[in-house]
């Protein structure tokens, strides 16, 4: 069912659509070793579908739950991909993002690539997508303007959306690098913090846009300063995680350091209270991103430069 007449065409599509649906990940994922690049790129696209369903303002929570189940069944092999594609495209017929619709239409292509991976990788990806899909389904009915119940629920949401991705990356990194497997042992929780830190940053960055559509993913009764401090603490764990990656694994280090650095700089912009009235005010400029991208080539394998970057950039986050 998942055999491809031309596997190279499938891979070409995956690379092209990745660049269309995410500029950031189109930058970071190619930094990984080639065999890992394909796996992580494929995983991102599967997760992007889950996220597209969650963010679809035109769908009711019940419709989102139904589509999420159909999608998960197709990933797990319980149903053909086509049983998800048609109803999803019909439900999202007014969806404004044409690239995301194109990705949904090509889920059979994405799953053909998925089924070429070793069984261990397929199992790890399936676990990640299952936790994310089931977790988002739990939160479908909690989308409102008042926010999540408390800090515990906020961290739970950040886990199912991104912390689980940190766990998956660790599984993939461990299978690829025996040295990393030895170094991460006993510190696996740092992977969750790494994913959560990136998600918390995105929530704070996108907060004005979310609130405009009646959604608030921030916890009630916690102010902006509290949330910035929590995200900053998670980034401190992320730094420890990156430094555990062996220096000779330059691609893995650079992949993580780039995402980490962009998050640190974004949080720095969020601390400017005036920027919070305009979501575009907290987005990094394209020039800033490319300068930091070039910097990672030099700094990713140098512990001193990584620590110096974090010390200098995060100082303003810790100022009262």
Secondary structure, 3 states (H helix, E strand, C coil): CCCCCCHHHHHHHHHHHHHHHCHHHHHHHHHCCHHHHHHHHHHHHHHHHHHHHHHCCCCCHHHHHHHHHHHHHHHHCCCCCHHHHHHHHHHCCCCCCHHHHHHHHCHHHHHHHHCCCCHHHHHHHHHHHHHHHHHHHHHHCCCCCCCECCHHHHHHHHHHHHHHHHHHHHHHHHHHCHHHHHHHCCCCHHHHHHHHHHHHHHHHHHHHHHHHCCCCCCECCCCHHHHHHHHHHHHHHHHHHHHHCCCCCHHHHHHHHHHHHHHHHHHHHHCCHHHHHCHHHHCCCHHHHHHHHHHHHHHCCCHHHHHHHHHHHHHHHHCC
